[in-house]
Amino acid sequence: MSRAGRSGDGFATRQVHAGVEPDPVTGAILTPIHQTTTYVQPSVDRYRETGYSYSRSRNPTVQALETRLAALEGGADGCAFGTGMAAVHAVMLAFLNAGGHAVVSDVVFGGTLRLCRQVLTRFGVDFTFADTSDPAAVEASVRGETRLILTETPANPTLKLTDIAAVSEIARARGIPHAVDNTLLSPCCQRPFELGADLVVHSTTKYLDGHNATVGGAVICGTEEQAEAVRFVQNAAGSIMSPFVAWLTLQGCKTLSVRMDAQSAAALEIARHLESHPKVERVIYPGLASFPQHALASRQASGYGAMVCCEVRGGLEAGKRMMDAVELWSLAENLGTVESLVTHPVSMTHANLAPEERARLGITDGLIRLSVGIETPADLIADLDQALAGA
Ligand SMILES: *Cc1c(COP(=O)(O)O)cnc(C)c1O
């Protein structure tokens, strides 16, 4: 049996081995970067047995990553894309038509909101942005023409959770696919298929790469039929990941659980420290007992992740002073990487939302998003303390 197909392997084994065989020609332990456009055919009416014809359709390095991601999530097959947004877009193109409707979490990555509102509505697709943390709100938003439910949990940036099993049940009863954007926890901490979801979406830019080296995305499908629909869009729209990015992401995946464990442990330590800090107004972290959905977080995920949000006393101005004063932490977009990052959602990732809408969704002006990396936790805490001292 092939190494990729071994059953009963643990998660950490799959993150290193799934999808990859020693190279049949050289024995190279790493899958080569198959940097080629085309594949020579043996005759006019026949492709090679490998099935490769042109690298917009399929590429061996990309396919290795797709197989690995499917193995990590427990799906039937995966499709890798040039960015996380291309992956979200592919799900929309595969399952929605003009006149169709989708229910999407009200708190989502800003780019997802922009894609729905400013691009796809132009093609006659309608969206309801629902508070998916309340299954009754999902139920109330579903219509006869609803063809997709897309939830993001934990949601970027407020970390609001959706009960994946409850929403999946609503979706299944109506024959609507439920796609979960699992970017913020990764399959190391949360596996939506085990909770009844149909599709899993990732920005591989974040935890799966983990090293701030790439932008990429993936859709993992629960059935071969869904994978065929998504793969058709991948080829038709030309949004496949590049071989080099796939190769880098394959290397990143190998340490996913090691990084996640270290980052999550440090995040809990930092969240607790901030919660008792006199300059901090409030802290949002699913692993804290004070988190409103702490019980759900403990039930549906095996870890709380490494995203922590906080608000500094003194509001926006104090928050800005703190964000400008960090030295070890970097003020930047992106999350989930080995480098610790500070982001101000209102001016950075979620700047395209109207102020009233942000306020309604809890994306307050003073909200600070911390993505905890793998540096020594005491150093990260010391840097936050010195930055808070001047805030
Ligand atoms: C970053 C992100 C995306 C978009 O991914 P890109 O790789 O930046 O295109 C989608 N969903 C979530 C939850 C994200 O954090």
The ligand as a MOL file (V3000), in Angstrom:
LIG
                    3D

  0  0  0     0  0            999 V3000
M  V30 BEGIN CTAB
M  V30 COUNTS 15 15 0 0 0
M  V30 BEGIN ATOM
M  V30 1 C -6.9250 35.4560 4.8570 0
M  V30 2 C -8.2480 34.8110 4.8220 0
M  V30 3 C -8.9070 34.5560 3.6120 0
M  V30 4 C -8.3410 34.9910 2.2770 0
M  V30 5 O -7.1300 34.3680 1.9850 0
M  V30 6 P -5.9830 35.0390 1.0310 0
M  V30 7 O -4.9890 33.9400 0.9650 0
M  V30 8 O -5.5060 36.2680 1.7190 0
M  V30 9 O -6.6340 35.3250 -0.2780 0
M  V30 10 C -10.1160 33.8910 3.6550 0
M  V30 11 N -10.6680 33.5160 4.8380 0
M  V30 12 C -10.0730 33.7720 6.0170 0
M  V30 13 C -10.7340 33.3540 7.2830 0
M  V30 14 C -8.8500 34.4310 6.0520 0
M  V30 15 O -8.2710 34.6990 7.2340 0
M  V30 END ATOM
M  V30 BEGIN BOND
M  V30 1 1 1 2
M  V30 2 1 2 3
M  V30 3 2 2 14
M  V30 4 1 3 4
M  V30 5 2 3 10
M  V30 6 1 4 5
M  V30 7 1 5 6
M  V30 8 2 6 7
M  V30 9 1 6 8
M  V30 10 1 6 9
M  V30 11 1 10 11
M  V30 12 2 11 12
M  V30 13 1 12 13
M  V30 14 1 12 14
M  V30 15 1 14 15
M  V30 END BOND
M  V30 END CTAB
M  END
